[in-house]
Amino acid sequence: MTRLLAADALAHPAAAPPAGLGPGGIHLDGTSGTPGRWSRLAAPAAVAVTVTLWASSFVIIRWAAPVFSPGPLALIRLVAGVAMLTLMLLVLRRRMPRLPRLRVLAMIVVYGALWFAAYTVILNHAGHHLDAGTTAMVVNVSPILVAVSAGLLFREGWPRSLFAGMAVALAGIALITLAAGDGQISLVGVVLALVAAVTYSIAMLLQRAVLPGMDPLTVVWLGCAAGTLAVLPWAGQAWAELQAAPAAAIWGAVSMGVGATALGFSLWAFAQTRMPTGRLAACSLAVPAVAVAMSALTLGEVPTPLAIVGGALCLVGVGVAQLGRR
């Protein structure tokens, strides 16, 4: 499961708690007080682990494509994710959280259905057509979509760097599409990855609207639970495919739920309370590079040269778009 988007989504800068503290002045481990020296290393470590987990999900999706269909793979991942998040809530909070007001809960359900269900299923479909690295590079244009929309919905403005970055990123998408037109990569895969990026962006905006005043871990748990319910129609197919699936593929799907979904989003929320949003956002740009390296080492797949140049332009564009943001 990359990213700069999660940095924007998991906490609004204006609503960030005091440095080093989680919501209500409580550490994510459930203790209170002033953070010690360990926190200066804990946040970068959390970011490094999250980037690795998110990058690995692109590789596992590609690897598991011959074994699991997109819907069943999403269901297995989300069941594992919601189970892990429930355990984390019980251990870190020592109780199950109270449900928010109905309007807020409805928004969380919609965001969860979009992000954890729709985005995951579409991303799994893309993994049937594109290598892991190219998918990761295309999906990572979503921060620009979020920034443009946030300028309108949250009145954050549109700095010149945003439009400059958008132009560079669009040039990168054009090169990747050109590679698809030449038959080097799948055009269907590129379109699916772009649809996944749009879905991700919409879900991010919804999540961002409900985060102020709420515990990030609770929001992620509720969203993942909603996403799990949304993919339950694939339960029968998932059970049938599990019967024939090798153990390694099953563990790979489960590891995405435990790692990229549960631990990844929770660690990112942890880092968000201890690092400036802009700096944290920049760290997510490492996800595609790590995904390309992992894919090359484990699957022997490397994006085409034109796709690599296009993906690099996409990431440069996202980076340029962040220059004018605080």
FIVEXVEX-421473 format. One record per residue (C-alpha): residue number from 1; x, y, z. Coordinates in steps of 0.001 Angstrom, whole numbers, plus 500000, padded with zeros to 6 digits. Layout:
BEGIN
@num = NUM&x = X&y = Y&z = Z
...
This chain:
BEGIN
@num = 1&x = 500000&y = 500000&z = 500000
@num = 2&x = 502860&y = 505467&z = 498512
@num = 3&x = 503280&y = 508329&z = 500396
@num = 4&x = 503016&y = 512078&z = 500166
@num = 5&x = 499271&y = 511602&z = 499980
@num = 6&x = 499201&y = 509897&z = 503312
@num = 7&x = 501130&y = 512785&z = 504816
@num = 8&x = 498392&y = 515178&z = 503756
@num = 9&x = 495621&y = 512786&z = 504608
@num = 10&x = 496654&y = 511516&z = 508008
@num = 11&x = 496802&y = 514935&z = 509605
@num = 12&x = 495920&y = 518490&z = 508630
@num = 13&x = 498902&y = 520735&z = 509403
@num = 14&x = 496699&y = 523217&z = 511221
@num = 15&x = 495356&y = 520470&z = 513449
@num = 16&x = 498684&y = 518885&z = 514307
@num = 17&x = 499221&y = 518215&z = 518015
@num = 18&x = 502226&y = 519564&z = 519922
@num = 19&x = 505540&y = 518249&z = 518657
@num = 20&x = 506190&y = 514715&z = 519776
@num = 21&x = 502671&y = 514073&z = 521043
@num = 22&x = 499761&y = 512258&z = 519551
@num = 23&x = 496094&y = 513310&z = 519818
@num = 24&x = 495228&y = 514654&z = 523262
@num = 25&x = 498882&y = 514786&z = 524284
@num = 26&x = 499138&y = 510997&z = 524291
@num = 27&x = 501955&y = 509101&z = 522653
@num = 28&x = 500948&y = 506444&z = 520154
@num = 29&x = 502183&y = 503868&z = 522622
@num = 30&x = 499568&y = 505087&z = 525081
@num = 31&x = 501880&y = 506999&z = 527434
@num = 32&x = 501895&y = 510700&z = 528118
@num = 33&x = 504605&y = 513248&z = 528767
@num = 34&x = 507440&y = 515001&z = 526969
@num = 35&x = 509191&y = 512997&z = 524240
@num = 36&x = 512773&y = 511985&z = 524907
@num = 37&x = 515736&y = 511825&z = 522592
@num = 38&x = 514504&y = 508547&z = 521130
@num = 39&x = 511720&y = 510405&z = 519281
@num = 40&x = 514228&y = 512179&z = 517041
@num = 41&x = 515298&y = 508809&z = 515674
@num = 42&x = 511916&y = 507124&z = 515969
@num = 43&x = 510218&y = 509325&z = 513364
@num = 44&x = 512826&y = 508795&z = 510596
@num = 45&x = 512852&y = 505086&z = 511412
@num = 46&x = 509060&y = 504959&z = 511120
@num = 47&x = 509261&y = 506705&z = 507733
@num = 48&x = 511938&y = 504319&z = 506450
@num = 49&x = 509913&y = 501268&z = 507487
@num = 50&x = 506724&y = 502696&z = 505956
@num = 51&x = 508366&y = 503512&z = 502621
@num = 52&x = 509738&y = 499970&z = 502457
@num = 53&x = 506360&y = 498420&z = 503320
@num = 54&x = 504463&y = 500522&z = 500786
@num = 55&x = 507012&y = 499819&z = 498055
@num = 56&x = 506859&y = 496097&z = 498772
@num = 57&x = 503086&y = 496072&z = 498262
@num = 58&x = 503508&y = 496975&z = 494575
@num = 59&x = 505909&y = 494061&z = 494156
@num = 60&x = 503685&y = 491573&z = 496019
@num = 61&x = 500638&y = 492611&z = 493972
@num = 62&x = 502554&y = 491940&z = 490774
@num = 63&x = 503920&y = 488646&z = 492107
@num = 64&x = 500517&y = 487418&z = 493324
@num = 65&x = 498666&y = 488416&z = 490118
@num = 66&x = 498820&y = 484906&z = 488575
@num = 67&x = 497420&y = 483401&z = 491795
@num = 68&x = 494754&y = 485795&z = 493056
@num = 69&x = 492191&y = 487878&z = 491173
@num = 70&x = 492062&y = 491600&z = 492105
@num = 71&x = 488962&y = 491349&z = 494332
@num = 72&x = 489995&y = 488283&z = 496366
@num = 73&x = 493520&y = 489658&z = 496833
@num = 74&x = 492044&y = 492894&z = 498211
@num = 75&x = 489775&y = 490961&z = 500589
@num = 76&x = 492597&y = 488814&z = 501990
@num = 77&x = 494765&y = 491892&z = 502464
@num = 78&x = 492042&y = 493921&z = 504190
@num = 79&x = 490930&y = 491120&z = 506512
@num = 80&x = 494528&y = 490799&z = 507694
@num = 81&x = 494818&y = 494583&z = 507947
@num = 82&x = 491694&y = 495145&z = 510016
@num = 83&x = 492657&y = 492250&z = 512323
@num = 84&x = 496086&y = 493799&z = 512910
@num = 85&x = 494616&y = 497270&z = 513456
@num = 86&x = 492150&y = 495888&z = 515981
@num = 87&x = 495007&y = 494248&z = 517869
@num = 88&x = 496980&y = 497514&z = 517788
@num = 89&x = 494017&y = 499427&z = 519200
@num = 90&x = 493611&y = 496946&z = 522037
@num = 91&x = 497328&y = 497027&z = 522863
@num = 92&x = 498005&y = 500755&z = 522424
@num = 93&x = 494666&y = 502173&z = 523598
@num = 94&x = 493714&y = 499296&z = 525901
@num = 95&x = 490116&y = 499632&z = 524747
@num = 96&x = 488034&y = 499826&z = 521601
@num = 97&x = 487325&y = 503417&z = 520513
@num = 98&x = 483913&y = 505038&z = 520635
@num = 99&x = 482274&y = 505697&z = 517296
@num = 100&x = 482218&y = 509324&z = 516108
@num = 101&x = 479090&y = 511303&z = 515259
@num = 102&x = 476942&y = 509880&z = 512471
@num = 103&x = 477966&y = 512491&z = 509869
@num = 104&x = 481662&y = 511964&z = 510566
@num = 105&x = 481220&y = 508193&z = 510601
@num = 106&x = 479473&y = 508347&z = 507226
@num = 107&x = 482404&y = 510284&z = 505734
@num = 108&x = 484866&y = 507751&z = 507167
@num = 109&x = 482854&y = 504889&z = 505662
@num = 110&x = 482920&y = 506547&z = 502230
@num = 111&x = 486642&y = 507285&z = 502467
@num = 112&x = 487327&y = 503704&z = 503579
@num = 113&x = 485270&y = 502231&z = 500751
@num = 114&x = 487127&y = 504395&z = 498233
@num = 115&x = 490640&y = 504077&z = 499614
@num = 116&x = 490893&y = 500614&z = 501111
@num = 117&x = 488404&y = 498890&z = 498776
@num = 118&x = 488127&y = 500646&z = 495393
@num = 119&x = 491735&y = 501869&z = 495259
@num = 120&x = 493117&y = 498486&z = 496302
@num = 121&x = 491038&y = 496534&z = 493783
@num = 122&x = 491924&y = 498925&z = 490934
@num = 123&x = 495596&y = 498802&z = 491923
@num = 124&x = 495456&y = 494998&z = 491895
@num = 125&x = 493998&y = 495142&z = 488385
@num = 126&x = 496869&y = 497408&z = 487296
@num = 127&x = 499295&y = 494842&z = 488697
@num = 128&x = 498005&y = 492351&z = 486128
@num = 129&x = 499147&y = 494643&z = 483297
@num = 130&x = 502111&y = 496719&z = 484521
@num = 131&x = 505353&y = 495977&z = 486305
@num = 132&x = 505531&y = 497122&z = 489921
@num = 133&x = 507854&y = 500066&z = 489280
@num = 134&x = 505786&y = 501637&z = 486498
@num = 135&x = 502597&y = 501258&z = 488553
@num = 136&x = 504208&y = 502962&z = 491543
@num = 137&x = 505480&y = 505850&z = 489408
@num = 138&x = 502090&y = 506514&z = 487794
@num = 139&x = 500150&y = 506289&z = 491067
@num = 140&x = 502503&y = 508806&z = 492648
@num = 141&x = 501053&y = 511676&z = 490602
@num = 142&x = 498156&y = 511676&z = 493077
@num = 143&x = 499773&y = 514249&z = 495422
@num = 144&x = 499357&y = 516848&z = 492694
@num = 145&x = 495685&y = 515967&z = 492341
@num = 146&x = 495287&y = 516323&z = 496102
@num = 147&x = 497129&y = 519672&z = 496139
@num = 148&x = 494958&y = 521121&z = 493372
@num = 149&x = 491763&y = 519979&z = 495055
@num = 150&x = 492928&y = 521121&z = 498505
@num = 151&x = 493567&y = 524581&z = 497081
@num = 152&x = 489892&y = 524786&z = 496211
@num = 153&x = 488282&y = 522869&z = 499073
@num = 154&x = 490574&y = 523881&z = 501948
@num = 155&x = 491585&y = 527300&z = 500558
@num = 156&x = 495282&y = 526474&z = 500659
@num = 157&x = 495927&y = 528387&z = 497450
@num = 158&x = 497744&y = 527418&z = 494281
@num = 159&x = 501399&y = 528503&z = 494346
@num = 160&x = 503224&y = 528832&z = 491034
@num = 161&x = 505318&y = 525795&z = 491908
@num = 162&x = 502150&y = 523690&z = 491919
@num = 163&x = 501367&y = 524470&z = 488285
@num = 164&x = 505006&y = 524092&z = 487282
@num = 165&x = 505138&y = 520703&z = 488960
@num = 166&x = 501867&y = 519725&z = 487326
@num = 167&x = 503266&y = 520525&z = 483897
@num = 168&x = 506385&y = 518421&z = 484539
@num = 169&x = 504328&y = 515509&z = 485884
@num = 170&x = 501969&y = 515612&z = 482913
@num = 171&x = 504978&y = 515448&z = 480604
@num = 172&x = 506069&y = 512341&z = 482485
@num = 173&x = 502627&y = 510758&z = 482095
@num = 174&x = 502773&y = 511583&z = 478382
@num = 175&x = 506066&y = 509699&z = 478035
@num = 176&x = 504695&y = 506676&z = 479892
@num = 177&x = 501599&y = 506744&z = 477673
@num = 178&x = 503872&y = 507001&z = 474625
@num = 179&x = 505642&y = 503858&z = 475786
@num = 180&x = 502234&y = 502197&z = 475985
@num = 181&x = 501406&y = 503406&z = 472478
@num = 182&x = 504577&y = 501786&z = 471201
@num = 183&x = 503464&y = 498513&z = 472726
@num = 184&x = 506305&y = 498501&z = 475263
@num = 185&x = 503880&y = 498513&z = 478214
@num = 186&x = 500131&y = 498043&z = 478629
@num = 187&x = 497953&y = 501093&z = 477958
@num = 188&x = 495180&y = 499446&z = 479987
@num = 189&x = 497588&y = 499220&z = 482918
@num = 190&x = 498497&y = 502905&z = 482654
@num = 191&x = 494825&y = 503908&z = 482601
@num = 192&x = 494081&y = 501697&z = 485618
@num = 193&x = 497008&y = 503192&z = 487537
@num = 194&x = 495759&y = 506711&z = 486751
@num = 195&x = 492231&y = 505782&z = 487889
@num = 196&x = 493778&y = 504401&z = 491079
@num = 197&x = 495582&y = 507718&z = 491608
@num = 198&x = 492331&y = 509682&z = 491186
@num = 199&x = 490487&y = 507341&z = 493576
@num = 200&x = 493294&y = 507666&z = 496105
@num = 201&x = 493156&y = 511453&z = 495880
@num = 202&x = 489402&y = 511658&z = 496483
@num = 203&x = 489703&y = 509337&z = 499466
@num = 204&x = 492553&y = 511442&z = 500857
@num = 205&x = 490459&y = 514587&z = 500770
@num = 206&x = 487616&y = 512859&z = 502579
@num = 207&x = 489971&y = 511510&z = 505227
@num = 208&x = 491583&y = 514881&z = 505703
@num = 209&x = 488184&y = 516450&z = 506347
@num = 210&x = 487482&y = 514129&z = 509297
@num = 211&x = 490937&y = 513907&z = 510895
@num = 212&x = 490990&y = 517128&z = 512955
@num = 213&x = 490005&y = 516216&z = 516490
@num = 214&x = 490127&y = 512455&z = 515876
@num = 215&x = 492688&y = 509786&z = 516681
@num = 216&x = 494455&y = 508845&z = 513392
@num = 217&x = 494704&y = 505177&z = 514361
@num = 218&x = 490961&y = 505041&z = 514984
@num = 219&x = 490238&y = 506687&z = 511633
@num = 220&x = 492462&y = 504188&z = 509809
@num = 221&x = 490828&y = 501276&z = 511665
@num = 222&x = 487294&y = 502432&z = 510831
@num = 223&x = 488262&y = 503092&z = 507202
@num = 224&x = 489876&y = 499685&z = 506822
@num = 225&x = 486816&y = 498016&z = 508380
@num = 226&x = 484542&y = 499845&z = 505908
@num = 227&x = 486776&y = 498797&z = 503018
@num = 228&x = 486709&y = 495184&z = 504184
@num = 229&x = 482898&y = 495174&z = 504199
@num = 230&x = 482896&y = 496685&z = 500699
@num = 231&x = 484934&y = 493800&z = 499236
@num = 232&x = 483000&y = 491007&z = 500988
@num = 233&x = 481137&y = 490142&z = 497734
@num = 234&x = 484411&y = 488505&z = 496633
@num = 235&x = 484427&y = 486198&z = 499668
@num = 236&x = 483274&y = 483127&z = 497718
@num = 237&x = 485831&y = 483620&z = 494953
@num = 238&x = 488547&y = 484344&z = 497525
@num = 239&x = 487803&y = 481081&z = 499344
@num = 240&x = 487954&y = 479131&z = 496092
@num = 241&x = 491283&y = 480698&z = 495095
@num = 242&x = 492712&y = 480151&z = 498574
@num = 243&x = 492149&y = 476403&z = 498206
@num = 244&x = 494461&y = 476259&z = 495198
@num = 245&x = 496927&y = 478984&z = 496208
@num = 246&x = 500461&y = 478112&z = 497358
@num = 247&x = 501278&y = 479013&z = 500947
@num = 248&x = 503812&y = 481636&z = 499860
@num = 249&x = 501180&y = 483581&z = 497904
@num = 250&x = 498767&y = 483478&z = 500832
@num = 251&x = 501396&y = 484767&z = 503228
@num = 252&x = 502296&y = 487460&z = 500726
@num = 253&x = 498704&y = 488713&z = 500634
@num = 254&x = 498433&y = 488586&z = 504428
@num = 255&x = 501751&y = 490390&z = 504837
@num = 256&x = 500437&y = 493307&z = 502779
@num = 257&x = 497517&y = 493673&z = 505166
@num = 258&x = 499663&y = 493459&z = 508288
@num = 259&x = 502563&y = 495482&z = 506879
@num = 260&x = 501584&y = 498024&z = 504207
@num = 261&x = 498009&y = 498530&z = 505409
@num = 262&x = 498059&y = 498302&z = 509215
@num = 263&x = 501640&y = 499068&z = 510234
@num = 264&x = 502367&y = 501359&z = 507281
@num = 265&x = 499517&y = 503802&z = 507817
@num = 266&x = 499918&y = 503724&z = 511596
@num = 267&x = 503662&y = 504422&z = 511459
@num = 268&x = 503025&y = 507246&z = 508987
@num = 269&x = 500537&y = 508767&z = 511437
@num = 270&x = 503162&y = 508406&z = 514169
@num = 271&x = 505745&y = 510222&z = 512040
@num = 272&x = 503212&y = 512934&z = 511151
@num = 273&x = 503038&y = 514016&z = 514815
@num = 274&x = 506818&y = 514451&z = 514940
@num = 275&x = 507878&y = 515786&z = 511528
@num = 276&x = 506839&y = 518775&z = 509389
@num = 277&x = 504279&y = 517743&z = 506781
@num = 278&x = 506346&y = 519028&z = 503845
@num = 279&x = 509453&y = 517130&z = 504891
@num = 280&x = 507450&y = 513983&z = 505518
@num = 281&x = 505732&y = 514346&z = 502158
@num = 282&x = 509064&y = 514512&z = 500360
@num = 283&x = 510066&y = 511191&z = 501922
@num = 284&x = 507216&y = 509420&z = 500144
@num = 285&x = 508837&y = 510133&z = 496779
@num = 286&x = 511245&y = 507317&z = 497586
@num = 287&x = 508458&y = 504715&z = 497271
@num = 288&x = 508659&y = 504271&z = 493448
@num = 289&x = 512460&y = 504082&z = 493506
@num = 290&x = 512377&y = 501398&z = 496204
@num = 291&x = 509610&y = 499558&z = 494322
@num = 292&x = 511693&y = 499548&z = 491111
@num = 293&x = 514718&y = 498182&z = 492996
@num = 294&x = 512654&y = 495503&z = 494767
@num = 295&x = 510956&y = 494476&z = 491545
@num = 296&x = 514280&y = 494166&z = 489730
@num = 297&x = 515832&y = 492068&z = 492510
@num = 298&x = 512886&y = 489773&z = 493238
@num = 299&x = 510910&y = 489558&z = 489990
@num = 300&x = 513557&y = 490462&z = 487449
@num = 301&x = 511244&y = 493198&z = 486091
@num = 302&x = 512503&y = 496661&z = 485220
@num = 303&x = 510378&y = 499427&z = 483626
@num = 304&x = 511175&y = 500287&z = 480024
@num = 305&x = 513669&y = 503138&z = 479535
@num = 306&x = 510923&y = 505469&z = 478315
@num = 307&x = 508743&y = 504583&z = 481302
@num = 308&x = 511654&y = 505220&z = 483681
@num = 309&x = 512243&y = 508680&z = 482179
@num = 310&x = 508516&y = 509405&z = 482328
@num = 311&x = 508262&y = 508166&z = 485906
@num = 312&x = 511260&y = 510244&z = 486926
@num = 313&x = 509576&y = 513323&z = 485449
@num = 314&x = 506409&y = 512492&z = 487408
@num = 315&x = 508361&y = 512380&z = 490659
@num = 316&x = 510261&y = 515571&z = 489833
@num = 317&x = 506932&y = 517234&z = 489100
@num = 318&x = 505524&y = 516161&z = 492455
@num = 319&x = 508645&y = 517461&z = 494166
@num = 320&x = 508469&y = 520810&z = 492389
@num = 321&x = 504770&y = 521103&z = 493296
@num = 322&x = 505732&y = 520866&z = 496976
@num = 323&x = 508257&y = 523722&z = 496881
@num = 324&x = 505677&y = 526424&z = 497469
@num = 325&x = 503891&y = 524595&z = 500291
@num = 326&x = 504628&y = 524948&z = 503974
